[in-house]
Amino acid sequence: MTLTVTLAVLASALLHASWNALVKTGADRLMMMGWIAAATGLVALPFLPFIPLPGWDVAKILALSFVLHVGYKLFLVKGYEHGDFGQVYPLSRGLAPAIVTVVGAVWLGEILPTAAFVGVALIALGIVSLAFRRTNGAGLPNDPRALGYAFGTSLFIAAYTLNDGLGGRIAESPHIYVIWLFAGDGLIFFLFVLWRRGRAFLRPQRAMAYGFAGGVMSVIAYWLVIWAMTLAPLGPVAALRETSVVFAALISGLLLKEGLGWRAVAAACVVAAGVILLKV
């Protein structure tokens, strides 16, 4: 990967960790996620009149992506309801790069150098090691439901990463694909939360402002990654993006006060080593 692509993906990682922290700290996490989704749709909306309708091949990929992104959001919200940010976030992100790399190699024929495979493995190992703690930030035993939802989230992440990476490649441009993705996904999830929460969702509240800020972060973060996937293999891009867990570890320890011990520092070093190997 070039330096420009690497920096773009790292910026995406920081933005991604930040908007996830907003969801975790929300009083009603489903409503916070709903406003983040609404913001992503509104950001994309002004561009729709100026881009072509997706062809049938792209439309099928988009339809599947809408389903995968909704599942991802619901599992992530549930994970944050039952576990710490510093546990759920790294575990939900940790398995996805390995899954994407293996499937990318088998399905798309992206045969990577040995160093890149080792780098992906180190990143996944470092990320997953951040998640396994006997107690949470409050000193209470970890809720096993948090781990289950986090594992489920990682499967959705791997699935939509592959699906959207393919969609960005076969569309007229990755930018057109991302605009349709966020417009459709934002509308669908907004309507879903409105159905679940009713009029309470539409009342003026702090979640709106934070949600819109998170939505802008989400759009920029994902746009950068889709663009990067058109210039570099899917596996390394997906793995490098997961350095967001290093930012998440800092947010967990310094802002959310969940604890940042030696294990988190060691795991961050392992992730950094994996990033270096990706550039060899």
ChimeraX attribute file (.defattr): number of C-alpha atoms within 10 A of each C-alpha:
attribute: neighborCount
match mode: 1-to-1
recipient: residues
	/A:1	15
	/A:2	10
	/A:3	9
	/A:4	9
	/A:5	18
	/A:6	21
	/A:7	14
	/A:8	17
	/A:9	29
	/A:10	21
	/A:11	18
	/A:12	26
	/A:13	24
	/A:14	20
	/A:15	22
	/A:16	24
	/A:17	26
	/A:18	19
	/A:19	22
	/A:20	20
	/A:21	21
	/A:22	18
	/A:23	26
	/A:24	24
	/A:25	14
	/A:26	17
	/A:27	11
	/A:28	15
	/A:29	20
	/A:30	24
	/A:31	24
	/A:32	28
	/A:33	31
	/A:34	30
	/A:35	27
	/A:36	31
	/A:37	31
	/A:38	25
	/A:39	28
	/A:40	29
	/A:41	26
	/A:42	18
	/A:43	18
	/A:44	19
	/A:45	16
	/A:46	11
	/A:47	13
	/A:48	13
	/A:49	8
	/A:50	8
	/A:51	13
	/A:52	10
	/A:53	13
	/A:54	16
	/A:55	11
	/A:56	9
	/A:57	11
	/A:58	20
	/A:59	17
	/A:60	12
	/A:61	21
	/A:62	24
	/A:63	13
	/A:64	14
	/A:65	23
	/A:66	19
	/A:67	15
	/A:68	21
	/A:69	23
	/A:70	18
	/A:71	16
	/A:72	22
	/A:73	19
	/A:74	16
	/A:75	22
	/A:76	28
	/A:77	22
	/A:78	19
	/A:79	28
	/A:80	24
	/A:81	20
	/A:82	18
	/A:83	23
	/A:84	22
	/A:85	28
	/A:86	30
	/A:87	30
	/A:88	29
	/A:89	30
	/A:90	28
	/A:91	28
	/A:92	29
	/A:93	26
	/A:94	29
	/A:95	25
	/A:96	25
	/A:97	27
	/A:98	22
	/A:99	20
	/A:100	26
	/A:101	28
	/A:102	16
	/A:103	18
	/A:104	18
	/A:105	15
	/A:106	11
	/A:107	11
	/A:108	14
	/A:109	10
	/A:110	15
	/A:111	15
	/A:112	15
	/A:113	12
	/A:114	11
	/A:115	15
	/A:116	22
	/A:117	20
	/A:118	16
	/A:119	26
	/A:120	28
	/A:121	21
	/A:122	23
	/A:123	32
	/A:124	27
	/A:125	18
	/A:126	28
	/A:127	30
	/A:128	21
	/A:129	20
	/A:130	26
	/A:131	23
	/A:132	17
	/A:133	13
	/A:134	10
	/A:135	14
	/A:136	18
	/A:137	20
	/A:138	11
	/A:139	10
	/A:140	9
	/A:141	11
	/A:142	19
	/A:143	15
	/A:144	12
	/A:145	14
	/A:146	23
	/A:147	20
	/A:148	17
	/A:149	25
	/A:150	31
	/A:151	22
	/A:152	18
	/A:153	30
	/A:154	23
	/A:155	21
	/A:156	23
	/A:157	26
	/A:158	21
	/A:159	21
	/A:160	23
	/A:161	25
	/A:162	22
	/A:163	16
	/A:164	22
	/A:165	22
	/A:166	19
	/A:167	25
	/A:168	22
	/A:169	17
	/A:170	16
	/A:171	18
	/A:172	15
	/A:173	13
	/A:174	23
	/A:175	16
	/A:176	19
	/A:177	26
	/A:178	23
	/A:179	22
	/A:180	23
	/A:181	23
	/A:182	28
	/A:183	22
	/A:184	22
	/A:185	23
	/A:186	28
	/A:187	17
	/A:188	20
	/A:189	25
	/A:190	22
	/A:191	15
	/A:192	15
	/A:193	18
	/A:194	16
	/A:195	11
	/A:196	13
	/A:197	14
	/A:198	12
	/A:199	9
	/A:200	11
	/A:201	21
	/A:202	12
	/A:203	10
	/A:204	9
	/A:205	10
	/A:206	11
	/A:207	24
	/A:208	21
	/A:209	15
	/A:210	18
	/A:211	25
	/A:212	23
	/A:213	18
	/A:214	27
	/A:215	27
	/A:216	19
	/A:217	23
	/A:218	24
	/A:219	23
	/A:220	16
	/A:221	23
	/A:222	19
	/A:223	20
	/A:224	22
	/A:225	26
	/A:226	25
	/A:227	20
	/A:228	24
	/A:229	24
	/A:230	17
	/A:231	13
	/A:232	14
	/A:233	19
	/A:234	25
	/A:235	29
	/A:236	27
	/A:237	26
	/A:238	28
	/A:239	30
	/A:240	27
	/A:241	25
	/A:242	30
	/A:243	29
	/A:244	24
	/A:245	32
	/A:246	25
	/A:247	18
	/A:248	24
	/A:249	28
	/A:250	20
	/A:251	20
	/A:252	22
	/A:253	17
	/A:254	12
	/A:255	12
	/A:256	17
	/A:257	13
	/A:258	20
	/A:259	19
	/A:260	17
	/A:261	11
	/A:262	9
	/A:263	15
	/A:264	22
	/A:265	16
	/A:266	14
	/A:267	24
	/A:268	23
	/A:269	16
	/A:270	20
	/A:271	27
	/A:272	19
	/A:273	17
	/A:274	27
	/A:275	24
	/A:276	13
	/A:277	20
	/A:278	25
	/A:279	15
	/A:280	11
